Amino acid sequence: MSSGDPTTYREAYATLSRIAAELENGDADLDEVLPLLEVAREAYAHCRQRIEAVRSVLQGDWDDPEDPGSDLDGEDGEEDAADIE
């Protein structure tokens, strides 16, 4: 997302809620609708990305999908005492 855009799930969700309220109430001027929809699209994509990351972890994929070097599952290539017999 570009600078000034929400960086957390909570901020992105608040942005979506605000835009939805503006559109539902008819508060948005017609000239503002397209820019609002673009901001909403970016906020939705951010929320979806965060939800998918959490879903992935809950399903057992503990590696950080944004950090290929992360290794939270303990498989770092080094032998543990339990591996040596």
Sequence and secondary structure as in RCSB ss.txt:
>XXXX:A:sequence
MSSGDPTTYREAYATLSRIAAELENGDADLDEVLPLLEVAREAYAHCRQRIEAVRSVLQGDWDDPEDPGSDLDGE
DGEEDAADIE
>XXXX:A:secstr
  TTS  SHHHHHHHHHHHHHHHHHT S HHHHHHHHHHHHHHHHHHHHHHHHHHHHHTT  S TT TT  TTS 
SS   GGG  
